[in-house]
Amino acid sequence: MEDTFHDLAEELRKKNSNLTYEEARSWVEALWEDFEATRARAGRSYKGQAVTERIVREWIMRFGDKLHEYFSANPKFQHLLKGPKH
């Protein structure tokens, strides 16, 4: 799991060079947790880490350079936007 988060964080940094590794890692972990929690609340069965990784990777590819725009209204992600760069 550590390797997966590391790889996703590095992928996010490639899409958004304004993020530090620590910020990218925080985003990855928050997106991962949010996807799994939302799926569970919806009553869907757990499909495994591979599905979550695929979804988070897709979000990084689609929104990685603009995460602050897409998720700024969601209180769950506000803590990720309080750094000096945002």
N, C-alpha and C positions, 0 to 999 in steps of 0.2 A: 504494500500500500504506500509506503514511504517513497518508493521509486516512482510509482504512478503519480503521486502528488508533485514530486520534483519535476518529472517530465512535463506535466501539464502546466506547472508554474513557468518553466522555461519556454514552453510554447506560447503562453500568454505574454511573456516579456518580449518575445519576437514580434507579436502583434501590437504591443503597446510598450514602446521603449521608455515611456515616462514612469513606468512602475519599477520599483526596486524588486529584488527577488522576494523579500519578505511580504511586500504588498501583493505581489502576484500570487504567492503561496496562500495568503489570507483569502484572496478572491476565489481561488480554486477550492479551498476547503469550504468556504461559505456557499458557493454554487453547488458543490457536491452534497453538502448537508441539506440545502434547500430542496434540491431535486428529490432526494430520498424521503425527506419529511413530507413533502407535498404529495408524493406518490402514496405514502403510507396513509396520510389523512384521507386520500381519495378512496381508500380501501383496496388498492391494487396490490397484487402479490409482489414480493421482492423478486426481482429478476437477476440480481447479482451485480457485482462490481463492474463487469464488462459493459453492461447497459448504462450504468451511471457514468462510467468513463466516456463512453461514446457520446452521451448527451452533453457532458461538460466540455468535451473537445469540440463538439459542434457549436456550442455557445461561444467558446473562445474564438473559433474561426469567424463566426458571424458578428459577434459583438465585442470582441476583445479590445479593439482600439477605441471603443466608446462605452465601456462598462459604466463609467460615471454618469452617462446620459440615460442609459436604459434602466439603471437600478437606483438612481438617486432618490426617487420618490418612495421606495420601499424601506420602511424603518429597519428591517433586518439587515440592510446593507449600509446604513448611515455611518456606522463606525469605520467603514472602509474608505470613506470619502473625507475624513477629517484631517488627513495629512496635509503638510504644507504645500504640496503640489496641486491639491484639489481645492 
